[in-house]
Amino acid sequence: MFSQSKGEVLRQRVDSALEQRYYRIRYDTLYIQRPRTRLTLKARMNVSGNAVKTFEEYDGVDFRADLETDNRATFSLGVSYSGISVALALNPAKISGRNSDKEYNINYYSNRLSFDASYQRSHSLHGTYRMGDRRVPIERGDVKMSTLNIAGYYTFNYRRFSYPAAFTQSYLQRRSAGSWLAGFSYQGATIKHDTDTLKGIPKLRTFVGNFAIGGGYGYNLVAGRHWLFHLSAMPTLIVWNSSNITVDGEKQKMGYRFPELIFNSRLAVVFNVSERYFLAATAVMNLMTYHTRHSFAAQNKWYTRASFGVRL
């Protein structure tokens, strides 16, 4: 009995701390507000994809790859309490055996700081590969790819402009507002195969990795009582490059020519059916491209989400 009372006291203290944090006002309430309730249930459909193109001249021979993954669709159910969210995702294609790709996402949104990170391991990569004049079709399972994408944002006008209002619906944007942004991006991809999967082609490993810093602008447009439209873009300048290609164990650094960019863009539409129910659609794209006379690399990682939520 004593342990139950002690546990109840602890629960109340934690809940009180979460409530104070949730309703702490560090923003202009004429522009941003919290929902009246702290509990939100959300059903969501997610679709994501990834495409990579590379070119490198190595020892007088051109190596080219034009590859993309299968689009990955998942369904998830999530719960958010006092701004803290967890979700469980289901991939029907994986259950049926049609797609064994794995992807992990971490998203953090606050009015001042936002952070996205995704890691993907793909066996569904397919397309074409060229070595000199030889063209080799790449079937699913022939090539393995791992990608890591990270982007962080700082919002200058955080008292009036809310990223969470557009992407997590944990805030409500009451009046239209925009903000300048500052941030960083990292995009990395490793593509590899061995001679057992592609006969006659040397063992090849291509790594593309770039870190960039920059800035941009975002805007939340409030239309009437129910609609919110969001658009933001943040080009970042690549300041560090570690891309390389390894052929049969011999590594060569891929060229880089300043300046090159990683471009991050976001889109969201939110329809607040009522104070309790809402619909949302969001899209995020991270595009990296750079080239020199003897090399080229581009990666386009994107995902879209459609949600239905209930505030309780």
C-alpha beads as a LAMMPS data file, in Angstrom:
LAMMPS data file: protein, C-alpha beads

312 atoms
311 bonds

1 atom types
1 bond types

-500.0 500.0 xlo xhi
-500.0 500.0 ylo yhi
-500.0 500.0 zlo zhi

Masses

1 110.0

Atoms # bond

1 1 1 0.000 0.000 0.000
2 1 1 2.845 2.339 0.845
3 1 1 4.548 1.636 -2.459
4 1 1 1.321 2.442 -4.350
5 1 1 0.983 5.781 -2.562
6 1 1 4.612 6.594 -3.253
7 1 1 4.146 5.675 -6.889
8 1 1 1.044 7.841 -7.121
9 1 1 2.891 10.817 -5.630
10 1 1 5.687 10.352 -8.166
11 1 1 3.187 10.101 -11.011
12 1 1 1.499 13.313 -9.934
13 1 1 4.814 15.152 -9.684
14 1 1 5.889 14.011 -13.135
15 1 1 2.508 14.915 -14.607
16 1 1 2.598 18.329 -12.950
17 1 1 6.087 19.003 -14.344
18 1 1 4.929 17.966 -17.822
19 1 1 1.881 20.207 -17.548
20 1 1 3.945 23.216 -16.498
21 1 1 6.364 22.604 -19.352
22 1 1 3.537 22.113 -21.841
23 1 1 1.703 25.319 -20.973
24 1 1 4.782 27.478 -20.327
25 1 1 4.309 30.622 -22.386
26 1 1 7.382 31.720 -24.317
27 1 1 5.507 32.919 -27.355
28 1 1 3.043 35.560 -28.495
29 1 1 -0.385 34.111 -27.707
30 1 1 -1.992 36.264 -30.391
31 1 1 -0.085 34.137 -32.936
32 1 1 0.545 30.789 -31.232
33 1 1 -1.501 28.798 -28.737
34 1 1 -1.494 25.371 -27.160
35 1 1 -4.513 23.085 -27.637
36 1 1 -6.794 22.943 -24.599
37 1 1 -6.054 19.242 -24.069
38 1 1 -2.727 17.471 -23.598
39 1 1 -3.569 14.054 -25.073
40 1 1 -3.626 13.453 -28.849
41 1 1 -4.185 10.205 -30.744
42 1 1 -3.028 10.076 -34.354
43 1 1 -3.289 7.623 -37.258
44 1 1 -0.790 8.230 -40.031
45 1 1 0.240 6.900 -43.434
46 1 1 3.877 7.428 -44.448
47 1 1 5.475 7.104 -47.883
48 1 1 9.214 7.593 -48.474
49 1 1 11.757 7.140 -51.237
50 1 1 15.411 7.638 -52.056
51 1 1 17.329 8.100 -55.319
52 1 1 21.087 8.275 -55.879
53 1 1 23.165 9.126 -58.947
54 1 1 26.952 8.978 -59.015
55 1 1 29.732 9.361 -61.571
56 1 1 33.452 8.977 -61.077
57 1 1 36.362 8.660 -63.455
58 1 1 38.709 6.077 -61.987
59 1 1 41.938 4.991 -63.672
60 1 1 40.671 6.198 -67.043
61 1 1 37.330 4.349 -66.748
62 1 1 33.936 5.980 -66.126
63 1 1 31.839 4.481 -63.324
64 1 1 28.190 5.569 -63.305
65 1 1 25.196 4.583 -61.182
66 1 1 21.549 5.641 -61.530
67 1 1 19.627 3.946 -58.727
68 1 1 16.500 4.296 -56.635
69 1 1 14.760 2.380 -53.880
70 1 1 11.211 1.116 -53.920
71 1 1 8.833 3.602 -52.377
72 1 1 8.203 2.503 -48.804
73 1 1 4.706 2.798 -47.319
74 1 1 3.944 2.330 -43.623
75 1 1 0.969 2.875 -41.361
76 1 1 1.417 4.085 -37.805
77 1 1 -0.591 4.755 -34.683
78 1 1 0.751 7.323 -32.238
79 1 1 -0.055 8.942 -28.961
80 1 1 1.154 12.314 -27.728
81 1 1 0.886 13.525 -24.149
82 1 1 2.067 16.960 -23.088
83 1 1 4.111 17.259 -26.279
84 1 1 5.900 13.897 -25.914
85 1 1 5.025 11.432 -28.671
86 1 1 5.544 7.752 -29.424
87 1 1 4.328 5.787 -32.436
88 1 1 4.185 2.189 -33.648
89 1 1 4.594 1.659 -37.399
90 1 1 3.531 -1.275 -39.595
91 1 1 4.993 -2.038 -43.035
92 1 1 2.581 -4.279 -45.013
93 1 1 5.148 -4.870 -47.788
94 1 1 7.654 -6.218 -45.255
95 1 1 5.086 -8.621 -43.796
96 1 1 4.317 -9.965 -47.279
97 1 1 8.044 -10.258 -48.056
98 1 1 7.962 -7.780 -50.950
99 1 1 10.140 -5.191 -49.229
100 1 1 12.746 -5.783 -46.511
101 1 1 14.055 -2.202 -46.342
102 1 1 14.431 -0.722 -42.873
103 1 1 14.111 2.931 -41.946
104 1 1 14.348 4.737 -38.612
105 1 1 13.283 8.336 -38.039
106 1 1 13.729 10.767 -35.159
107 1 1 11.912 14.099 -35.284
108 1 1 12.032 16.901 -32.762
109 1 1 10.018 20.081 -33.254
110 1 1 9.818 23.082 -30.984
111 1 1 9.082 26.694 -31.801
112 1 1 12.765 27.597 -31.522
113 1 1 14.624 24.422 -32.562
114 1 1 13.756 21.587 -34.947
115 1 1 15.685 18.429 -35.775
116 1 1 15.163 15.578 -38.270
117 1 1 17.232 12.420 -38.593
118 1 1 16.606 9.332 -40.707
119 1 1 18.632 6.173 -41.255
120 1 1 17.766 3.733 -44.034
121 1 1 19.129 0.307 -44.987
122 1 1 17.889 -0.729 -48.395
123 1 1 18.012 -3.959 -50.416
124 1 1 15.420 -2.760 -52.949
125 1 1 17.847 -0.488 -54.798
126 1 1 17.521 -0.943 -58.539
127 1 1 18.394 0.839 -61.779
128 1 1 21.443 0.807 -64.025
129 1 1 25.197 0.702 -63.534
130 1 1 27.796 1.543 -66.174
131 1 1 31.496 0.783 -66.282
132 1 1 32.909 2.377 -69.392
133 1 1 30.775 1.217 -72.318
134 1 1 29.333 -1.698 -70.394
135 1 1 25.781 -1.286 -69.070
136 1 1 24.641 -3.567 -66.242
137 1 1 21.014 -3.661 -65.028
138 1 1 20.789 -3.620 -61.242
139 1 1 18.061 -5.832 -59.814
140 1 1 16.659 -5.648 -56.307
141 1 1 19.058 -7.361 -53.924
142 1 1 22.161 -6.918 -56.091
143 1 1 23.320 -3.767 -54.313
144 1 1 23.068 -2.659 -50.697
145 1 1 22.699 0.942 -49.603
146 1 1 22.774 2.678 -46.238
147 1 1 21.874 6.348 -45.904
148 1 1 21.926 8.851 -43.073
149 1 1 20.205 12.237 -43.354
150 1 1 20.265 14.881 -40.610
151 1 1 18.930 18.430 -40.628
152 1 1 18.664 20.973 -37.811
153 1 1 16.923 24.353 -37.781
154 1 1 16.919 27.432 -35.599
155 1 1 13.838 29.675 -35.910
156 1 1 14.501 33.355 -35.236
157 1 1 10.862 34.463 -34.991
158 1 1 9.959 31.620 -32.633
159 1 1 7.532 33.754 -30.635
160 1 1 5.157 34.079 -33.604
161 1 1 6.059 31.286 -36.036
162 1 1 5.549 27.620 -35.089
163 1 1 7.002 24.586 -36.867
164 1 1 5.136 22.191 -34.524
165 1 1 1.806 23.736 -35.562
166 1 1 2.480 22.507 -39.096
167 1 1 4.256 19.183 -38.459
168 1 1 3.108 17.764 -35.111
169 1 1 -0.041 19.811 -34.401
170 1 1 1.102 20.247 -30.781
171 1 1 0.609 24.011 -31.235
172 1 1 -2.037 26.046 -33.038
173 1 1 -0.998 28.852 -35.388
174 1 1 -3.688 31.532 -34.995
175 1 1 -2.264 34.252 -37.262
176 1 1 -0.026 34.099 -40.315
177 1 1 3.686 34.566 -39.627
178 1 1 7.075 33.787 -41.111
179 1 1 10.634 33.492 -39.906
180 1 1 14.229 33.425 -41.096
181 1 1 15.968 30.125 -40.417
182 1 1 19.532 29.032 -39.729
183 1 1 20.709 25.457 -39.675
184 1 1 22.876 22.584 -40.836
185 1 1 22.527 19.485 -42.987
186 1 1 24.324 16.181 -43.348
187 1 1 23.673 13.651 -46.095
188 1 1 25.585 10.413 -46.375
189 1 1 25.138 7.269 -48.456
190 1 1 27.116 4.051 -48.824
191 1 1 26.460 1.884 -51.890
192 1 1 28.307 -1.395 -52.301
193 1 1 28.311 -4.720 -54.077
194 1 1 30.733 -7.594 -54.490
195 1 1 31.722 -9.877 -57.353
196 1 1 29.316 -12.586 -56.143
197 1 1 26.261 -10.499 -57.027
198 1 1 27.489 -8.805 -60.212
199 1 1 29.720 -11.133 -62.192
200 1 1 32.513 -9.480 -64.142
201 1 1 32.181 -6.182 -62.253
202 1 1 34.935 -5.340 -59.749
203 1 1 34.036 -5.109 -56.090
204 1 1 32.840 -1.537 -55.658
205 1 1 32.003 0.681 -52.720
206 1 1 30.860 4.290 -53.160
207 1 1 30.507 6.623 -50.198
208 1 1 28.938 10.066 -50.464
209 1 1 29.134 12.264 -47.349
210 1 1 28.668 16.018 -46.978
211 1 1 28.100 18.455 -44.127
212 1 1 26.631 21.892 -44.823
213 1 1 25.508 25.052 -43.036
214 1 1 23.153 27.761 -44.231
215 1 1 19.850 29.536 -43.806
216 1 1 16.430 30.037 -45.333
217 1 1 12.886 31.135 -44.690
218 1 1 9.612 29.548 -43.591
219 1 1 6.044 30.819 -43.585
220 1 1 2.791 29.687 -41.963
221 1 1 -0.302 30.985 -43.737
222 1 1 -3.516 30.838 -41.718
223 1 1 -6.576 30.849 -43.990
224 1 1 -9.849 31.274 -42.163
225 1 1 -10.578 29.361 -38.971
226 1 1 -9.614 25.905 -40.197
227 1 1 -6.684 25.958 -42.639
228 1 1 -2.934 26.229 -42.147
229 1 1 -0.462 26.142 -45.067
230 1 1 3.281 25.864 -44.481
231 1 1 6.194 26.271 -46.883
232 1 1 9.879 26.526 -45.999
233 1 1 13.201 26.185 -47.782
234 1 1 16.741 26.174 -46.435
235 1 1 19.704 25.902 -48.817
236 1 1 22.917 24.970 -47.020
237 1 1 26.470 25.321 -48.303
238 1 1 28.661 22.225 -48.185
239 1 1 31.712 22.994 -46.053
240 1 1 33.006 19.446 -45.520
241 1 1 33.168 16.583 -48.026
242 1 1 34.395 13.044 -47.460
243 1 1 33.095 11.252 -50.567
244 1 1 35.189 8.452 -52.016
245 1 1 35.082 5.382 -54.243
246 1 1 36.785 2.056 -53.550
247 1 1 37.416 -0.371 -56.427
248 1 1 38.781 -3.804 -55.507
249 1 1 40.141 -2.426 -52.243
250 1 1 41.781 0.705 -53.694
251 1 1 40.217 3.932 -52.402
252 1 1 40.147 7.226 -54.262
253 1 1 38.673 10.458 -52.968
254 1 1 35.902 11.880 -55.123
255 1 1 36.439 15.430 -56.331
256 1 1 34.614 18.463 -54.955
257 1 1 34.175 21.958 -56.356
258 1 1 33.125 24.890 -54.179
259 1 1 30.357 25.980 -53.869
260 1 1 27.849 23.094 -53.706
261 1 1 24.583 22.839 -51.793
262 1 1 22.249 20.612 -49.820
263 1 1 18.710 21.897 -50.258
264 1 1 16.031 21.178 -47.636
265 1 1 12.380 21.972 -48.276
266 1 1 9.142 21.343 -46.387
267 1 1 5.457 21.573 -47.140
268 1 1 2.436 21.091 -44.883
269 1 1 -1.326 21.515 -45.013
270 1 1 -3.401 21.241 -41.838
271 1 1 -7.196 21.288 -41.671
272 1 1 -8.614 21.696 -38.192
273 1 1 -12.052 20.160 -38.569
274 1 1 -12.873 21.349 -35.066
275 1 1 -11.017 22.007 -31.856
276 1 1 -10.932 18.243 -31.339
277 1 1 -10.303 16.740 -34.802
278 1 1 -7.715 17.573 -37.472
279 1 1 -6.313 16.329 -40.789
280 1 1 -2.732 16.968 -41.921
281 1 1 -0.490 16.275 -44.908
282 1 1 3.262 16.979 -44.808
283 1 1 6.230 16.514 -47.137
284 1 1 9.978 16.844 -46.571
285 1 1 12.700 16.685 -49.232
286 1 1 16.484 16.680 -48.774
287 1 1 18.395 17.130 -52.034
288 1 1 22.178 17.045 -52.312
289 1 1 24.099 17.520 -55.541
290 1 1 27.693 18.383 -56.451
291 1 1 29.922 17.886 -59.447
292 1 1 33.387 18.447 -60.827
293 1 1 34.929 17.731 -64.204
294 1 1 35.620 14.124 -63.224
295 1 1 32.884 13.300 -60.680
296 1 1 29.230 13.836 -59.863
297 1 1 26.939 12.803 -57.017
298 1 1 23.299 13.486 -56.183
299 1 1 20.963 12.125 -53.541
300 1 1 17.262 12.901 -53.123
301 1 1 15.673 11.592 -49.904
302 1 1 11.997 12.421 -49.382
303 1 1 8.969 11.402 -47.374
304 1 1 5.301 12.356 -47.168
305 1 1 2.790 11.833 -44.376
306 1 1 -0.994 11.989 -44.137
307 1 1 -2.544 12.081 -40.650
308 1 1 -5.845 12.049 -38.839
309 1 1 -5.784 13.155 -35.225
310 1 1 -8.083 13.408 -32.222
311 1 1 -7.402 15.637 -29.217
312 1 1 -8.803 14.244 -25.965

Bonds

1 1 1 2
2 1 2 3
3 1 3 4
4 1 4 5
5 1 5 6
6 1 6 7
7 1 7 8
8 1 8 9
9 1 9 10
10 1 10 11
11 1 11 12
12 1 12 13
13 1 13 14
14 1 14 15
15 1 15 16
16 1 16 17
17 1 17 18
18 1 18 19
19 1 19 20
20 1 20 21
21 1 21 22
22 1 22 23
23 1 23 24
24 1 24 25
25 1 25 26
26 1 26 27
27 1 27 28
28 1 28 29
29 1 29 30
30 1 30 31
31 1 31 32
32 1 32 33
33 1 33 34
34 1 34 35
35 1 35 36
36 1 36 37
37 1 37 38
38 1 38 39
39 1 39 40
40 1 40 41
41 1 41 42
42 1 42 43
43 1 43 44
44 1 44 45
45 1 45 46
46 1 46 47
47 1 47 48
48 1 48 49
49 1 49 50
50 1 50 51
51 1 51 52
52 1 52 53
53 1 53 54
54 1 54 55
55 1 55 56
56 1 56 57
57 1 57 58
58 1 58 59
59 1 59 60
60 1 60 61
61 1 61 62
62 1 62 63
63 1 63 64
64 1 64 65
65 1 65 66
66 1 66 67
67 1 67 68
68 1 68 69
69 1 69 70
70 1 70 71
71 1 71 72
72 1 72 73
73 1 73 74
74 1 74 75
75 1 75 76
76 1 76 77
77 1 77 78
78 1 78 79
79 1 79 80
80 1 80 81
81 1 81 82
82 1 82 83
83 1 83 84
84 1 84 85
85 1 85 86
86 1 86 87
87 1 87 88
88 1 88 89
89 1 89 90
90 1 90 91
91 1 91 92
92 1 92 93
93 1 93 94
94 1 94 95
95 1 95 96
96 1 96 97
97 1 97 98
98 1 98 99
99 1 99 100
100 1 100 101
101 1 101 102
102 1 102 103
103 1 103 104
104 1 104 105
105 1 105 106
106 1 106 107
107 1 107 108
108 1 108 109
109 1 109 110
110 1 110 111
111 1 111 112
112 1 112 113
113 1 113 114
114 1 114 115
115 1 115 116
116 1 116 117
117 1 117 118
118 1 118 119
119 1 119 120
120 1 120 121
121 1 121 122
122 1 122 123
123 1 123 124
124 1 124 125
125 1 125 126
126 1 126 127
127 1 127 128
128 1 128 129
129 1 129 130
130 1 130 131
131 1 131 132
132 1 132 133
133 1 133 134
134 1 134 135
135 1 135 136
136 1 136 137
137 1 137 138
138 1 138 139
139 1 139 140
140 1 140 141
141 1 141 142
142 1 142 143
143 1 143 144
144 1 144 145
145 1 145 146
146 1 146 147
147 1 147 148
148 1 148 149
149 1 149 150
150 1 150 151
151 1 151 152
152 1 152 153
153 1 153 154
154 1 154 155
155 1 155 156
156 1 156 157
157 1 157 158
158 1 158 159
159 1 159 160
160 1 160 161
161 1 161 162
162 1 162 163
163 1 163 164
164 1 164 165
165 1 165 166
166 1 166 167
167 1 167 168
168 1 168 169
169 1 169 170
170 1 170 171
171 1 171 172
172 1 172 173
173 1 173 174
174 1 174 175
175 1 175 176
176 1 176 177
177 1 177 178
178 1 178 179
179 1 179 180
180 1 180 181
181 1 181 182
182 1 182 183
183 1 183 184
184 1 184 185
185 1 185 186
186 1 186 187
187 1 187 188
188 1 188 189
189 1 189 190
190 1 190 191
191 1 191 192
192 1 192 193
193 1 193 194
194 1 194 195
195 1 195 196
196 1 196 197
197 1 197 198
198 1 198 199
199 1 199 200
200 1 200 201
201 1 201 202
202 1 202 203
203 1 203 204
204 1 204 205
205 1 205 206
206 1 206 207
207 1 207 208
208 1 208 209
209 1 209 210
210 1 210 211
211 1 211 212
212 1 212 213
213 1 213 214
214 1 214 215
215 1 215 216
216 1 216 217
217 1 217 218
218 1 218 219
219 1 219 220
220 1 220 221
221 1 221 222
222 1 222 223
223 1 223 224
224 1 224 225
225 1 225 226
226 1 226 227
227 1 227 228
228 1 228 229
229 1 229 230
230 1 230 231
231 1 231 232
232 1 232 233
233 1 233 234
234 1 234 235
235 1 235 236
236 1 236 237
237 1 237 238
238 1 238 239
239 1 239 240
240 1 240 241
241 1 241 242
242 1 242 243
243 1 243 244
244 1 244 245
245 1 245 246
246 1 246 247
247 1 247 248
248 1 248 249
249 1 249 250
250 1 250 251
251 1 251 252
252 1 252 253
253 1 253 254
254 1 254 255
255 1 255 256
256 1 256 257
257 1 257 258
258 1 258 259
259 1 259 260
260 1 260 261
261 1 261 262
262 1 262 263
263 1 263 264
264 1 264 265
265 1 265 266
266 1 266 267
267 1 267 268
268 1 268 269
269 1 269 270
270 1 270 271
271 1 271 272
272 1 272 273
273 1 273 274
274 1 274 275
275 1 275 276
276 1 276 277
277 1 277 278
278 1 278 279
279 1 279 280
280 1 280 281
281 1 281 282
282 1 282 283
283 1 283 284
284 1 284 285
285 1 285 286
286 1 286 287
287 1 287 288
288 1 288 289
289 1 289 290
290 1 290 291
291 1 291 292
292 1 292 293
293 1 293 294
294 1 294 295
295 1 295 296
296 1 296 297
297 1 297 298
298 1 298 299
299 1 299 300
300 1 300 301
301 1 301 302
302 1 302 303
303 1 303 304
304 1 304 305
305 1 305 306
306 1 306 307
307 1 307 308
308 1 308 309
309 1 309 310
310 1 310 311
311 1 311 312
